[in-house]
């Protein structure tokens, strides 16, 4: 199943994506949020669909695409999870997952404009696979238990400001990760049965020029290991979002310029869809 949320910020309508159709889910839920995902959502939606209770949403093609999940209670991120990206960043591959946080207001629609922070000279892109939690996870006994706690997957852009992240961080990365809008997400939440999460191609482009081109098979820690590991330190709640790291090919490598006003970033992951953002200078937003 594929889920989306369409409409203006704060007024998104939850839909089931059925081929070219967008079926209104408001007979089942008010939103794609933690309560919905924790309540056997796939069976409920399948039953409503079979009963003809999900009408097609009129004018769906003309509506803004929002993030496919409502604002999560937590956005938890894994750093340096592709060996080649660690190398281009000047670091050794980690022995255990590296953790940092983003704030919930970073999660925006996949095609929304992104504001470059005031004073930024090193805003960067990162295509990433996102995990959406569907069942509370705390102290899982093994990675084998993780699948039962995953509602689905999304594509995300872990936008980063490298000077804030590294040069003035004080030793913790989040300062360069938490500007409002720094996590375009979607267009879809895709349930695990529809993707081979261990073999997904990830790509990014800046102004049409290729940047990243990799596969989730190159992750150092796979999604099950990540969920299990995090559950030893934080209670993961339904609707929470986990970003799993980015492959090589970002501006931090020194091979490409950082983003500037007017640049357009496209990212995609097989089966999870694509997104595009225009980057806009802070001064232009006043």
NUKOL-525548 format. One record per residue (C-alpha): residue in one letter; residue number from 1; x, z negated, y negated. Coordinates in pm, whole numbers. Example, Ala and Ser with C-alpha at 12.3 -4.5 7.8 and 13.67 -1.06 7.14 Angstrom:
residues 2
+------+------+--------+--------+--------+
: selo : rogu :     xx :     zz :     yy :
+------+------+--------+--------+--------+
:    a :    1 :   1230 :   -780 :    450 :
:    s :    2 :   1367 :   -714 :    106 :
+------+------+--------+--------+--------+
end
This chain:
residues 286
+------+------+--------+--------+--------+
: selo : rogu :     xx :     zz :     yy :
+------+------+--------+--------+--------+
:    x :    1 :      0 :      0 :      0 :
:    x :    2 :    101 :     63 :   -360 :
:    x :    3 :    -24 :   -150 :   -646 :
:    x :    4 :     -1 :    -91 :  -1019 :
:    x :    5 :   -132 :   -237 :  -1345 :
:    x :    6 :   -257 :     -1 :  -1614 :
:    x :    7 :   -344 :    -61 :  -1977 :
:    x :    8 :   -220 :   -221 :  -2296 :
:    x :    9 :     17 :   -520 :  -2276 :
:    x :   10 :   -182 :   -830 :  -2189 :
:    x :   11 :   -489 :   -627 :  -2084 :
:    x :   12 :   -362 :   -445 :  -1776 :
:    x :   13 :   -610 :   -349 :  -1504 :
:    x :   14 :   -497 :   -399 :  -1142 :
:    x :   15 :   -525 :    -86 :   -927 :
:    x :   16 :   -455 :     34 :   -576 :
:    x :   17 :   -265 :    363 :   -583 :
:    x :   18 :   -429 :    589 :   -324 :
:    x :   19 :   -256 :    925 :   -338 :
:    x :   20 :   -347 :   1073 :   -677 :
:    x :   21 :   -626 :    820 :   -728 :
:    x :   22 :   -614 :    479 :   -892 :
:    x :   23 :   -876 :    247 :   -745 :
:    x :   24 :   -996 :    -43 :   -958 :
:    x :   25 :   -914 :   -376 :   -792 :
:    x :   26 :  -1117 :   -600 :  -1021 :
:    x :   27 :  -1377 :   -651 :   -748 :
:    x :   28 :  -1100 :   -823 :   -551 :
:    x :   29 :   -876 :   -981 :   -814 :
:    x :   30 :   -836 :  -1018 :  -1188 :
:    x :   31 :   -466 :   -931 :  -1165 :
:    x :   32 :   -169 :   -868 :   -936 :
:    x :   33 :    -43 :  -1224 :   -967 :
:    x :   34 :     80 :  -1503 :   -745 :
:    x :   35 :   -267 :  -1622 :   -645 :
:    x :   36 :   -363 :  -1271 :   -533 :
:    x :   37 :    -39 :  -1208 :   -343 :
:    x :   38 :    -59 :  -1544 :   -162 :
:    x :   39 :   -412 :  -1485 :    -34 :
:    x :   40 :   -374 :  -1229 :    248 :
:    x :   41 :   -399 :   -958 :    -18 :
:    x :   42 :   -341 :   -660 :    208 :
:    x :   43 :   -628 :   -746 :    442 :
:    x :   44 :   -860 :   -822 :    151 :
:    x :   45 :   -782 :   -494 :    -22 :
:    x :   46 :   -812 :   -294 :    300 :
:    x :   47 :  -1153 :   -447 :    369 :
:    x :   48 :  -1278 :   -379 :     17 :
:    x :   49 :  -1149 :    -22 :     35 :
:    x :   50 :  -1322 :     39 :    369 :
:    x :   51 :  -1646 :   -101 :    226 :
:    x :   52 :  -1633 :    136 :    -70 :
:    x :   53 :  -1597 :   -149 :   -318 :
:    x :   54 :  -1300 :     -4 :   -509 :
:    x :   55 :  -1420 :    263 :   -755 :
:    x :   56 :  -1178 :    510 :   -905 :
:    x :   57 :  -1059 :    399 :  -1248 :
:    x :   58 :  -1168 :    654 :  -1504 :
:    x :   59 :   -899 :    777 :  -1742 :
:    x :   60 :   -619 :    617 :  -1541 :
:    x :   61 :   -380 :    902 :  -1616 :
:    x :   62 :   -404 :    830 :  -1988 :
:    x :   63 :   -328 :    458 :  -1964 :
:    x :   64 :      5 :    288 :  -2019 :
:    x :   65 :    176 :    175 :  -1698 :
:    x :   66 :    247 :   -197 :  -1707 :
:    x :   67 :    475 :   -396 :  -1481 :
:    x :   68 :    310 :   -393 :  -1136 :
:    x :   69 :    308 :   -773 :  -1122 :
:    x :   70 :    178 :  -1015 :  -1382 :
:    x :   71 :    438 :  -1226 :  -1561 :
:    x :   72 :    620 :  -1417 :  -1283 :
:    x :   73 :    702 :  -1785 :  -1298 :
:    x :   74 :   1067 :  -1699 :  -1230 :
:    x :   75 :   1301 :  -1400 :  -1236 :
:    x :   76 :   1604 :  -1475 :  -1020 :
:    x :   77 :   1895 :  -1233 :  -1000 :
:    x :   78 :   2188 :  -1169 :   -770 :
:    x :   79 :   2513 :  -1045 :   -924 :
:    x :   80 :   2797 :   -837 :   -784 :
:    x :   81 :   2601 :   -744 :   -471 :
:    x :   82 :   2762 :   -401 :   -424 :
:    x :   83 :   3134 :   -403 :   -352 :
:    x :   84 :   3206 :    -95 :   -565 :
:    x :   85 :   3028 :   -251 :   -864 :
:    x :   86 :   3231 :   -570 :   -822 :
:    x :   87 :   3546 :   -358 :   -821 :
:    x :   88 :   3453 :   -166 :  -1136 :
:    x :   89 :   3383 :   -502 :  -1302 :
:    x :   90 :   3730 :   -627 :  -1207 :
:    x :   91 :   3607 :   -881 :   -952 :
:    x :   92 :   3650 :   -945 :   -581 :
:    x :   93 :   3336 :   -909 :   -366 :
:    x :   94 :   3163 :  -1249 :   -359 :
:    x :   95 :   3166 :  -1465 :    -47 :
:    x :   96 :   2822 :  -1610 :   -128 :
:    x :   97 :   2543 :  -1470 :   -348 :
:    x :   98 :   2602 :  -1511 :   -723 :
:    x :   99 :   2293 :  -1638 :   -903 :
:    x :  100 :   2174 :  -1596 :  -1261 :
:    x :  101 :   1834 :  -1603 :  -1429 :
:    x :  102 :   1624 :  -1386 :  -1655 :
:    x :  103 :   1324 :  -1511 :  -1851 :
:    x :  104 :    967 :  -1401 :  -1765 :
:    x :  105 :    927 :  -1217 :  -2097 :
:    x :  106 :   1196 :   -972 :  -1991 :
:    x :  107 :    943 :   -818 :  -1746 :
:    x :  108 :    775 :   -521 :  -1914 :
:    x :  109 :    632 :   -184 :  -1820 :
:    x :  110 :    857 :     76 :  -1659 :
:    x :  111 :    830 :    320 :  -1948 :
:    x :  112 :    815 :     78 :  -2240 :
:    x :  113 :   1076 :    112 :  -2514 :
:    x :  114 :   1361 :   -140 :  -2492 :
:    x :  115 :   1496 :   -298 :  -2808 :
:    x :  116 :   1875 :   -322 :  -2835 :
:    x :  117 :   1944 :   -680 :  -2949 :
:    x :  118 :   2057 :   -747 :  -3304 :
:    x :  119 :   2435 :   -730 :  -3315 :
:    x :  120 :   2468 :   -567 :  -2975 :
:    x :  121 :   2742 :   -315 :  -2914 :
:    x :  122 :   2742 :   -331 :  -2533 :
:    x :  123 :   2389 :   -285 :  -2401 :
:    x :  124 :   2405 :   -154 :  -2043 :
:    x :  125 :   2172 :    -28 :  -1768 :
:    x :  126 :   2145 :   -141 :  -1402 :
:    x :  127 :   1912 :     14 :  -1145 :
:    x :  128 :   1808 :   -255 :   -896 :
:    x :  129 :   1581 :   -318 :   -602 :
:    x :  130 :   1340 :   -602 :   -678 :
:    x :  131 :   1180 :   -835 :   -422 :
:    x :  132 :    837 :   -981 :   -499 :
:    x :  133 :    757 :  -1308 :   -324 :
:    x :  134 :    417 :  -1338 :   -154 :
:    x :  135 :    440 :  -1679 :     11 :
:    x :  136 :    611 :  -1997 :   -103 :
:    x :  137 :    961 :  -2020 :     40 :
:    x :  138 :   1163 :  -2342 :     54 :
:    x :  139 :   1446 :  -2425 :    293 :
:    x :  140 :   1393 :  -2133 :    528 :
:    x :  141 :   1576 :  -2193 :    855 :
:    x :  142 :   1716 :  -1842 :    885 :
:    x :  143 :   1709 :  -1495 :    724 :
:    x :  144 :   1471 :  -1389 :   1002 :
:    x :  145 :   1197 :  -1590 :    832 :
:    x :  146 :   1229 :  -1407 :    501 :
:    x :  147 :   1003 :  -1112 :    582 :
:    x :  148 :    700 :  -1342 :    609 :
:    x :  149 :    755 :  -1445 :    247 :
:    x :  150 :    794 :  -1099 :     89 :
:    x :  151 :    490 :   -929 :    -65 :
:    x :  152 :    670 :   -608 :   -150 :
:    x :  153 :    936 :   -428 :   -348 :
:    x :  154 :    977 :   -278 :   -695 :
:    x :  155 :   1231 :    -77 :   -891 :
:    x :  156 :   1376 :   -259 :  -1191 :
:    x :  157 :   1628 :   -203 :  -1468 :
:    x :  158 :   1836 :   -518 :  -1515 :
:    x :  159 :   1930 :   -437 :  -1874 :
:    x :  160 :   2237 :   -631 :  -1983 :
:    x :  161 :   2432 :   -702 :  -2300 :
:    x :  162 :   2790 :   -728 :  -2179 :
:    x :  163 :   2943 :   -902 :  -2479 :
:    x :  164 :   2677 :  -1174 :  -2462 :
:    x :  165 :   2714 :  -1188 :  -2083 :
:    x :  166 :   3094 :  -1209 :  -2065 :
:    x :  167 :   3266 :  -1264 :  -2398 :
:    x :  168 :   3040 :  -1529 :  -2551 :
:    x :  169 :   2870 :  -1648 :  -2234 :
:    x :  170 :   3024 :  -1993 :  -2207 :
:    x :  171 :   3066 :  -1915 :  -1838 :
:    x :  172 :   2709 :  -1824 :  -1738 :
:    x :  173 :   2573 :  -1468 :  -1737 :
:    x :  174 :   2214 :  -1527 :  -1846 :
:    x :  175 :   2289 :  -1509 :  -2220 :
:    x :  176 :   2342 :  -1133 :  -2177 :
:    x :  177 :   2036 :  -1085 :  -1959 :
:    x :  178 :   1744 :  -1255 :  -2134 :
:    x :  179 :   1654 :  -1048 :  -2440 :
:    x :  180 :   1282 :   -971 :  -2450 :
:    x :  181 :   1205 :   -653 :  -2257 :
:    x :  182 :   1535 :   -653 :  -2067 :
:    x :  183 :   1366 :   -602 :  -1727 :
:    x :  184 :   1148 :   -288 :  -1712 :
:    x :  185 :    970 :   -314 :  -1376 :
:    x :  186 :    765 :    -71 :  -1170 :
:    x :  187 :    576 :    159 :  -1168 :
:    x :  188 :    452 :     22 :   -834 :
:    x :  189 :    463 :   -281 :   -609 :
:    x :  190 :    505 :   -129 :   -262 :
:    x :  191 :    433 :   -331 :     50 :
:    x :  192 :    717 :   -368 :    303 :
:    x :  193 :    553 :   -152 :    568 :
:    x :  194 :    596 :    156 :    347 :
:    x :  195 :    971 :    138 :    280 :
:    x :  196 :   1291 :    109 :    481 :
:    x :  197 :   1437 :   -150 :    249 :
:    x :  198 :   1781 :   -132 :    411 :
:    x :  199 :   1817 :    242 :    343 :
:    x :  200 :   1690 :    330 :     -4 :
:    x :  201 :   1867 :    558 :   -249 :
:    x :  202 :   1909 :    421 :   -602 :
:    x :  203 :   1987 :    643 :   -902 :
:    x :  204 :   2022 :    617 :  -1277 :
:    x :  205 :   2069 :    868 :  -1557 :
:    x :  206 :   2142 :    836 :  -1928 :
:    x :  207 :   2018 :   1121 :  -2145 :
:    x :  208 :   1984 :   1328 :  -1828 :
:    x :  209 :   2344 :   1271 :  -1718 :
:    x :  210 :   2399 :   1103 :  -1378 :
:    x :  211 :   2535 :    750 :  -1371 :
:    x :  212 :   2454 :    555 :  -1054 :
:    x :  213 :   2396 :    702 :   -709 :
:    x :  214 :   2404 :    463 :   -416 :
:    x :  215 :   2203 :    318 :   -130 :
:    x :  216 :   2077 :    -30 :    -44 :
:    x :  217 :   2273 :     -7 :    282 :
:    x :  218 :   2580 :    -80 :     65 :
:    x :  219 :   2453 :   -421 :    -45 :
:    x :  220 :   2683 :   -708 :     45 :
:    x :  221 :   2388 :   -943 :    101 :
:    x :  222 :   2065 :   -781 :    224 :
:    x :  223 :   1718 :   -885 :    112 :
:    x :  224 :   1661 :  -1129 :    398 :
:    x :  225 :   1991 :  -1305 :    342 :
:    x :  226 :   1913 :  -1327 :    -30 :
:    x :  227 :   1568 :  -1483 :     18 :
:    x :  228 :   1698 :  -1727 :    278 :
:    x :  229 :   1995 :  -1826 :     61 :
:    x :  230 :   1788 :  -1877 :   -253 :
:    x :  231 :   1535 :  -2088 :    -64 :
:    x :  232 :   1804 :  -2348 :     -6 :
:    x :  233 :   1829 :  -2409 :   -381 :
:    x :  234 :   1496 :  -2311 :   -539 :
:    x :  235 :   1137 :  -2308 :   -424 :
:    x :  236 :   1027 :  -1946 :   -451 :
:    x :  237 :    665 :  -1909 :   -556 :
:    x :  238 :    421 :  -1620 :   -495 :
:    x :  239 :    466 :  -1360 :   -766 :
:    x :  240 :    828 :  -1450 :   -835 :
:    x :  241 :   1069 :  -1159 :   -879 :
:    x :  242 :   1419 :  -1139 :   -733 :
:    x :  243 :   1663 :   -869 :   -846 :
:    x :  244 :   1919 :   -785 :   -580 :
:    x :  245 :   2211 :   -641 :   -775 :
:    x :  246 :   2324 :   -301 :   -895 :
:    x :  247 :   2568 :    -41 :   -760 :
:    x :  248 :   2864 :    112 :   -943 :
:    x :  249 :   2818 :    349 :  -1235 :
:    x :  250 :   2738 :    129 :  -1534 :
:    x :  251 :   2896 :    129 :  -1880 :
:    x :  252 :   3086 :   -192 :  -1799 :
:    x :  253 :   3311 :     25 :  -1581 :
:    x :  254 :   3464 :    182 :  -1894 :
:    x :  255 :   3375 :    529 :  -1768 :
:    x :  256 :   3065 :    569 :  -1986 :
:    x :  257 :   2957 :    468 :  -2337 :
:    x :  258 :   2718 :    180 :  -2390 :
:    x :  259 :   2362 :    253 :  -2495 :
:    x :  260 :   2277 :    334 :  -2855 :
:    x :  261 :   1964 :    392 :  -3059 :
:    x :  262 :   1766 :    684 :  -2917 :
:    x :  263 :   1928 :    694 :  -2573 :
:    x :  264 :   1695 :    752 :  -2278 :
:    x :  265 :   1754 :    590 :  -1938 :
:    x :  266 :   1590 :    712 :  -1616 :
:    x :  267 :   1614 :    513 :  -1294 :
:    x :  268 :   1454 :    553 :   -953 :
:    x :  269 :   1453 :    421 :   -598 :
:    x :  270 :   1322 :    615 :   -298 :
:    x :  271 :    960 :    527 :   -225 :
:    x :  272 :    933 :    286 :   -518 :
:    x :  273 :    901 :    541 :   -797 :
:    x :  274 :   1085 :    611 :  -1119 :
:    x :  275 :   1088 :    481 :  -1473 :
:    x :  276 :   1215 :    589 :  -1814 :
:    x :  277 :   1296 :    388 :  -2125 :
:    x :  278 :   1395 :    485 :  -2474 :
:    x :  279 :   1639 :    238 :  -2629 :
:    x :  280 :   1567 :    149 :  -2989 :
:    x :  281 :   1788 :    -36 :  -3236 :
:    x :  282 :   1676 :   -381 :  -3351 :
:    x :  283 :   1672 :   -263 :  -3711 :
:    x :  284 :   1420 :      7 :  -3622 :
:    x :  285 :   1180 :   -259 :  -3494 :
:    x :  286 :   1153 :   -452 :  -3820 :
+------+------+--------+--------+--------+
end
